[in-house]
Amino acid sequence: MTQVPFAATTPISISDVGLKARNADALAAYYRNLLGLDELSRSADGIVLGAGGRKLLTIQEDRALKPDNPREAGLFHTAFLLPTRADLARWVHRAIEKLIPVEGASDHLVSEAIYLTDPEGNGIEIYADRPNGQWQWQGGEVVMKTLPLDFRDLMATPGGTLPYTQAPANTVIGHVHLRVGNPAEAERWWNETMGFDTTAHYGPQAVFLSTGGYHHHIGANSWQSAGAGRRDEGRSGLAWVALKVPAERAGTDCEDPWGTVIRMV
């Protein structure tokens, strides 16, 4: 069995994500087909999906919700981190076989990533990290770029043609990328309230933060949402982000400046 990815071994990491959906059954079916997630439980609190017994995604239904508005604060994407590069190659073969449409693919130097959007407008990233010992840091920031993904090289990875029937056991939520009204304000909040370190900036419109030297557990951008105020609770999309924290911090919720709920577990 592969090891848990580095992203999940830091002092604080992403535990799982909650989504509010207009049709929970349909959205859960999409994620099961997309990634081979298991349905771990189903109750009035929502449909819980995961991999290897690890909870990753909870989908809560409210048929009265308005559709998500990408110009408001909310979720930019949930990033599912596969344990190995071969797993990502195997997933690409699955996507080809199942005719799953993708919207983008990038080499970020620290990782290789593929981007999609679910049926209710929630962004998705499926990615694999390069070994953290290969990441480069300059001036206290990790070097990341957005380059074309070399699919030929990826799909030639040893083990990359083995069947992908379900999400690997050590699949985790590697990071969550948020839409915010002001990245500088988001950076201050995550630094001061949550104790995260800033790892990179993409100009004034995006900031990346983490603990323990990961490239980023949280991204915050205003590419579409500059000046956005508090989130409209009546829209579908992000319900909450749960962080895995030391025991003394667990059991409380807080909100970022845009009303995004952060749970500590």
N, C-alpha and C positions, 0 to 999 in steps of 0.2 A: 504494500500500500504506500502511496506517495505521502510525503509529509504535508502538514498544514502549511499553507503559504505564509511567507514572512509577514504579510499584511495583517494576519490574524494573531501574531505573536507579540505585538507591541503593547505598551502599557494600557492604551485605550485603542480599540479598533471597532469597526462596524460589526454589530451583531446581526441585525435584520432590519427589514423595512416594511412599513404598513402602507397599503394603498386603499383609497376609497374608490369604489367602482360603481358604475351604473348597472352593470351586469356581472356579478362576481363569478358565476359559473362559466360564462364565456371567456372571461379574462383568465381564470385559473386554467381552463383548457388550453388557452394560447400558451401560457408559460410551461405547462406540462409538455406540449408538443415542441416548443422552442428549445428547451434545455433538458428535457427528460427529468424534470423535478418530480418528486413524490408528493402525494397528498398526505400530510402527516395527521391532520385532524380537520374537523368541520363542526362548527357550532354557531350559536347566535353571534359570537364575537368575530366570525369570519372563517375563511378557508385558509389553512396554513400549509404552505408548500416548503419543501426543503430537499436536502441531499444528504444521504448517509445518516439520517436521523437528525441533522442539524437544521433548525428553523431558519429560513431565509426570507420568506415573503408571506405576509398576511394580507388577504384581500377581503375587505369589508364592503358589503353592498348597501347602497342607498339609491333607489330608483329615482328619487326626486332631485338628485344632484344635477347641476348644470355641467356642461363639458368644461374641461380644463382650458384655461386661457394662457397661452405661452408667453404673453406679455406681462403676466402677473408673477409675483414671487411663487416659488413652488419647486417642483422636481425638474431638473434638466435631464439627468439619467441616473438609474441604478446600475452599478457596474458589477457584474458577476465575474469573479476571478476564478478561472480554472486552475487546477494545481500545476499543470505542466504545459509546455508548448505542444507536445503531442496531443494533449486533450483538445487544445484549440484547433489543431489540424483535423482531428477526428470530428469535431463539431462542424467544421466547414464542410466536410463530406456529408454530414447529416443534413445541413442546410441545402446543399445541392440536391440531395435525394428527395427531400421534402418540399423543394421549390420555395424555401423561405426567403422572402425578399429582404435584402439588406440595403442600408442607405449610405454607408460609408465604411471605410477601413483605413487604419492608420498605423504607422510605426512611430511610436513616441520615444524611441531610444530605450526608455526604461521598460517598455511594454509594447505588445502588439494587440490591436483592438479592432473590433468590428461593431458597428453601430446599427441600431434598429429603432423602431417605434411600435409600441403595442397598440391594439385596437382602440384604446381609450386615450391615446395621445401621450403616454408616458415613455420617455426616452429610456433606452437600454444600451448598455455596453457589455460585450462579452470579450474577455481579454485574458491574456497570460503575461506574467511578468518575466522579464529577463532577470538573471541572478542579481541580487542587490549589490554584490561585490563588483559588478560591472558598471553600475551607475556612476556618472560623473557629477561632481559638485563644484560649483564656481561661486565664490563670494557668499557662501552659505546657502545657495539655492541649487536644487537639483536641475540638471540639464535635461530638458524635455523639448521635443520638437514634434511637428505634425508632418510626417513624410508618408508617401504612398506605401501601403503594405505589400510586401513581396509575397504574393500568394504561392507562387511556384516553390520558393524556398520553404515557406511554412508547411506546405502540403508534402514536402519531401522529408519532413522530420521523421526520424525512426519511430515506428509505432503509430504514426499518424494516420494509417489506413485501417487500423483495427476498428471494429464496429463501435459506434456510439449509440448505446441503447438507453442509457440513463445518465444523469449528471454524476460525475465522479464524487466519491464520498467526501473528499476534502474541498469541494467547491465552497467558496465563501462570498459574501458581499465585500469586495475589496475596498470600494469607495462609493460615496454618494456625491453627486454633483448637483448643486442647488442653483436655482434662479433667484437672484436677490436684486434689491433696488440700488445698492451701493456696496461694491466689493470692499472698499476701505473700511466701511462700518462693519461688514461681516468679518473681516480680518481682525479688527479690534475685539469683537465679541468672542470669536473663537480663541484668540490669544488670551484674553483676560478672564473670561468666564469659564471656558472649558480647558484652558491650559495647553492648547495645541500650538505647535510651532509652524511658522510660515515656511514653506518649502520652495515656492516659486510664484512668480507673477507673470501673467501675459498682458503686459501693458497695464493700464488702469482699469481694465474691464473684467479681469479674472484673477483670482488668487487661489492658491492651493495650500492645504494645511494638513499636518499629521502629528502623530506621536511616534517616538522610537525610531526615527530615521526612515520611515516609509516615504515613498514619493508623494502620495497624498491619500488620506482617508476622506477628506472633504474638499470639494471644489466649490467655488462660488463665483458666478458670473452675472454680468448685466448685459450680455450681448443682445437679448431681446427685451429685457425687463428693467432697463435703466429708469430710476426714479420710482419704481413700484413701491406701493405702501403695503400695509398689512394684508395678508392673504384672505381671500374670500372663502370662508368655511363651507359655503354652499356649492363648491365646485369639486369635481372628481380630481383625482391625483394623489399627491402625497398625504398620508395620514400622520406618519411619524417616522423618525429614524431612531433606532435603538443602538446605543453604544455599549460595548462590553467594557466595564470599568472595574477598578479595584473594589472589593467588598464594601469598604467604608463609604463609597460614593453611590452605591446601588440603591435602587428603590425610589428614586425621585425623578420627576419630569421638569423640564424647563422649556422655554421658548426663545428662539432667536428673535432679532428685531422685527422680523416679518411674520411672526406667529407660527413658524415651523416648530412642531413639537419634537423635542429631543428627549428620549427616554434613556435612563441609565440602568443597566441590568448587569 
